[in-house]
């Protein structure tokens, strides 16, 4: 199922046109469309894996890092996992048509605020074929058309996935133009997408801090920023050792490559001698390199001296920064300066300090006595995750299907005019 | 109460710093601060009017239009009205701290999503001193600091208003740096505000389509677009003449200079001969110039021939475009092409057509049998209006205090880690 449109703008206009009918589909039709997409992806597995081999081959030839190659790779089990994820999204409740507010004016005009699809959702991302399927499915489930720009490294793979998804829509009698790619236009495609105000309603960048920065800076389409996580855990003077150690180790080690893993541990001076040695040892046992200040280095062995650079770094690896602070004020000041406002947690048994931390830390998710790894749409019970918003407009923190909808006011009168 | 900061960035950083304490103020303290501001504005009335005379004098010398001069003018009664508006905002309920969502995870972690201030709200507007007081008051009531850029034409007036407001905050023991202006930096101030990502959390432009376009295009700070209104009323085949005439006249004549006034009336062909003559006559009686297509011109006298230009025009004056359409599909297609997605209304007694109109028109407010003039925060019962959003992200339609808040997730655990 290929398109006849020959420019990025033409493709986006086709998506906009398709959005009209997609937005009016019933819950059942949208669910069926996603199940058909899941089947089509599985049926095209061989073709998708072959296309992916082509991307990988070109990646090796052009010196793509092995980490990126791994993220790019699709084998048959991974394709099956993609299809399974689509079926999970199909099973979620329809986020469209919820009544968000109701009021009747004194003159009898009835107002109802209902959730509606955005219309056209754009996404710019890099070398992650799973995002192609994920964002397209989430967009369709919420009644939106989608325009994708997945980067040249995954171009063949994305094309194969999109072909399968568009074919499934056509077979279901749904306008296949609801799924568009601008990958084949290279950077011009990304540029057109960022300038498509009035055609594309919202743009969700996913990928490196650099990519997100570019999109936020260059886009005239409203952007939902899914940002980096320089995530902090504060060990208060009253932090119990077992909670502190278990949470820090979990937040660092369980999956270091993701944005909700901890990057900096701030330890209250009064608790440093009791907490630093066993926690550093527990981290090092699991292969973590601890970058610490002079106090930390004085309390534990094999600590790499930390510089200001470390406090700003999202390692995304088995590295963690550790800094001893004078008190809670000092910890809060450090967080204000270095946090990316994603997630911060305090380990404490002091209620007043817990309350202060919850009130004063300006991040999407603020925790007391829990691992930062819980900042996740799946963990929050959303069933799916569009991303984790680090901006304050529209959505903040883990985003589910509801965050892919807008609203509109319906007013029903019987001839009323304004006095 | 003047500031020592000498660059736009320094001023914005002072606002960001002040936002921390403003965001933690109790409901009562915020209310008292606004009442003090209202008193201070009244007390400074003579000074404000004198500053305004200076602006008006310069405006006349530089050829400012009489319409803009009128919008700029402040006399003592208008200053009193500004103070009264601040008191109205003081009386509104606190939008901060509302529980928006609650859930307890299977592992016992308790999640609460609460409304929080944005932090720093920026606004760029033109020659409207009332916006200076309005936006500052709305921002403070919702726990935000504010950075204002009100344009050179109102510079003296805005400076006097801001001096009074900052003085009131200082007298109340509240950080006066919560109210900042970058007016004295000219275009550099506006530029700095649009590029202040990470310092300013949201930017609300208010004014001409040109100004809004510039802000949306150039800003890397998230923007809430309060756009123009090319507002349509559709007169269906079943439209009762009295409703149709009363609503069209009200929507055009009651206050033609505002964005929710009607600009284009679309008349179903089957009803044209019955509706066009009396409605054109009723409009003309009230001084309205009707710009109509050939069918309209054939049914009524003194109709100015309409061109494609008319369908795109937000007249904001006693002018209205009128076009006869073949059917509801034709009306919907016209609206898709020319609407600015602000407000559209259909006059009909046909339930199916009403339902279709509500479902298919993609505007912030979609009405049946009511005047488009109801699209207004005051009319909707919000008590105040930040503006009318024509974008789909974060806020759509009339915005009240709630739309000047973001949210954050609070997570309370007892040592939980992710499995």
Interface residues (C-beta under 8 A of the other chain):
Chain A: X20 X24 X103 X105 X109 X111 X113 X116 X118 X119 X197 X201 X202 X216 X217 X220 X222 X223 X224 X240 X242 X243 X246 X247 X249 X250 X251 X254 X345 X354 X358 X359 X360 X362 X363 X364 X365 X366 X367 X368 X369 X370 X371 X373 X374 X375 X379 X380 X381 X391 X392 X393 X394 X396 X397 X398 X406 X407 X408 X409 X410 X411 X412 X413 X414 X415 X416 X417 X418
Chain B: X20 X24 X103 X105 X109 X111 X113 X116 X118 X119 X197 X201 X202 X216 X217 X220 X222 X223 X224 X240 X242 X243 X246 X247 X249 X250 X251 X254 X345 X354 X358 X359 X360 X362 X363 X364 X365 X366 X367 X368 X369 X370 X371 X373 X374 X375 X379 X380 X381 X391 X392 X393 X394 X396 X397 X398 X406 X407 X408 X409 X410 X411 X412 X413 X414 X415 X416 X417 X418
